[in-house]
């Protein structure tokens, strides 16, 4: 981060000690030291006071840090999305594999367990969809591009948007086939 260097630079230009600056913005000398050594970051009120003491804008004070912060937020969002997607994948796989064994070995208790698993899976799916909407991604290509930290160009984006109605139709059809298959298996097992 650049803010620590900026604080030190402006403080030295005004010939202020860490104690004198700390007194002007109502913090301890140790806090100033921590900011200059980038051990922590000042809150908004402290940034305002620093900008007043240094007679500069907050933008000048934190220049360079905004882009770093955006990248950190973007990286954290990617990690959360990837983790959530992984959890959904595992839950979906379990929901597909477990209904017959659970029903066969545990009867009605197994069906209840499977239904709870389905509710959790659907909840995680909703969370994944919210994240996808937040990042404006819908297709697999967009998801891969997002997780790799690149964006699609406008032509590729338009092509992907054109596929969306067909993908939703295919997903609905596939879900119907899977549901029919599971229902037939349940009917056979529970005879």
C-alpha positions in Angstrom: 0.0 0.0 0.0 1.1 3.5 -0.7 -0.6 5.3 2.2 2.2 4.6 4.7 4.7 6.2 2.4 2.4 9.2 1.7 1.9 9.8 5.5 5.6 9.7 6.1 6.3 12.0 3.1 3.7 14.6 4.1 4.7 14.4 7.8 8.3 15.0 6.9 7.4 17.9 4.6 5.7 19.6 7.5 8.5 18.7 9.9 6.1 16.9 12.2 7.1 14.1 14.5 4.9 11.1 14.9 3.8 12.4 18.3 2.9 15.8 16.9 0.9 14.3 14.0 -0.8 11.8 16.4 -1.9 14.7 18.6 -3.4 16.6 15.7 -5.5 13.7 14.6 -6.4 12.3 18.0 -4.5 9.0 17.8 -1.5 7.5 19.5 2.1 7.7 18.2 2.1 3.9 17.8 -1.0 4.2 15.5 0.9 6.6 13.3 3.9 4.2 13.3 1.6 1.3 12.4 0.2 3.3 9.4 3.6 4.3 8.2 4.9 0.7 8.4 1.7 -0.5 6.8 0.7 -2.7 9.7 -2.9 -1.4 9.5 -4.9 1.2 7.6 -6.6 4.3 9.0 -10.4 4.6 9.2 -12.3 7.2 7.2 -12.3 9.7 10.0 -8.6 9.5 10.3 -8.1 9.8 6.6 -10.2 13.0 6.6 -8.1 14.4 9.5 -4.9 13.5 7.8 -6.0 15.2 4.6 -6.8 18.3 6.5 -3.5 18.4 8.4 -1.5 17.7 5.2 -3.7 20.2 3.2 -4.3 17.6 0.4 -7.2 15.7 -0.9 -8.0 12.1 0.3 -7.5 11.1 -3.3 -3.9 12.3 -3.3 -3.3 10.7 0.1 -4.5 7.2 -0.9 -3.4 7.3 -4.6 -2.4 3.9 -5.8 -4.2 2.2 -2.9 -7.6 2.2 -4.5 -6.5 -0.1 -7.4 -4.8 -2.4 -4.9 -7.9 -2.6 -2.8 -10.1 -3.3 -5.8 -7.8 -6.2 -6.8 -7.9 -7.6 -3.3 -11.7 -7.4 -3.2 -11.9 -9.0 -6.6 -9.5 -11.8 -5.5 -11.6 -12.4 -2.4 -14.8 -12.4 -4.4 -13.3 -15.0 -6.8 -12.2 -17.2 -3.9 -15.7 -17.0 -2.4 -17.3 -17.8 -5.7 -15.0 -20.7 -6.4 -15.6 -22.1 -2.9 -19.3 -21.7 -3.1 -19.3 -23.3 -6.6 -17.3 -26.3 -5.2 -19.7 -26.8 -2.3 -22.6 -26.7 -4.7 -20.9 -29.3 -7.0 -20.3 -31.7 -4.1 -23.9 -31.2 -2.8 -25.4 -31.7 -6.2 -23.4 -34.9 -6.8 -24.5 -36.2 -3.4 -28.1 -35.3 -4.1 -27.9 -37.3 -7.4 -26.1 -40.4 -5.9 -27.7 -40.8 -2.5 -31.5 -41.0 -3.0 -31.6 -44.7 -3.8 -29.1 -46.0 -1.2 -30.7 -43.8 1.5 -34.2 -45.0 0.6 -33.2 -48.6 0.3 -31.2 -48.8 3.6 -33.0 -46.2 5.7 -36.5 -46.2 4.2 -38.5 -43.1 5.1 -35.7 -41.7 7.3 -33.4 -41.9 4.2 -35.9 -40.0 2.2 -36.1 -37.3 4.8 -32.3 -37.1 4.9 -32.3 -36.8 1.1 -34.9 -34.1 1.2 -32.9 -32.1 3.7 -29.8 -32.5 1.5 -31.9 -31.2 -1.5 -33.0 -28.2 0.5 -29.4 -27.3 1.4 -28.3 -27.9 -2.2 -31.0 -25.6 -3.5 -30.1 -22.9 -1.0 -26.4 -23.1 -2.1 -27.5 -23.0 -5.7 -29.4 -19.8 -5.0 -26.3 -18.3 -3.4 -24.3 -19.3 -6.4 -26.9 -17.6 -8.7 -26.8 -14.4 -6.7 -23.0 -14.3 -7.0 -23.2 -15.0 -10.7 -25.7 -12.1 -11.1 -23.5 -9.9 -9.0 -20.6 -10.5 -11.3 -22.8 -10.5 -14.4 -21.8 -14.0 -15.5 -24.1 -16.7 -16.8 -22.3 -19.1 -19.1 -19.5 -21.5 -18.4 -17.2 -19.5 -20.6 -17.9 -16.4 -18.6 -17.4 -18.3 -15.3 -14.1 -19.6 -16.5 -13.0 -16.1 -17.7 -14.1 -14.7 -14.3 -12.2 -17.2 -12.2 -9.1 -16.6 -14.4 -9.4 -12.9 -13.8 -10.0 -12.0 -17.5 -13.0 -10.5 -19.1 -14.7 -11.4 -22.4 -14.5 -8.9 -25.2 -17.8 -7.4 -26.4 -18.3 -9.8 -29.3 -17.7 -12.9 -27.1 -20.0 -11.4 -24.5 -22.7 -10.9 -27.0 -22.4 -14.4 -28.3 -22.6 -15.8 -24.7 -25.7 -13.6 -24.0 -27.3 -15.0 -27.2 -26.9 -18.6 -25.8 -28.6 -17.9 -22.5 -32.2 -18.6 -23.5 -31.2 -21.9 -25.1 -29.2 -22.9 -22.1 -32.1 -22.2 -19.7 -34.4 -24.3 -21.9 -31.8 -27.1 -22.0 -31.3 -26.9 -18.2 -35.0 -27.1 -17.6 -35.3 -30.1 -19.9 -32.3 -31.8 -18.3 -33.7 -31.3 -14.8 -37.0 -32.8 -15.9 -35.3 -35.9 -17.3 -33.3 -36.3 -14.2 -36.4 -35.9 -12.0 -38.2 -38.5 -14.1 -35.3 -40.9 -13.8 -35.1 -40.5 -10.0 -38.9 -40.9 -9.7 -38.8 -44.1 -11.7 -35.9 -45.5 -9.6 -37.8 -44.6 -6.4 -40.9 -46.3 -7.7 -38.9 -49.4 -8.6 -37.1 -49.5 -5.2 -40.1 -48.8 -3.1 -42.3 -51.6 -4.7 
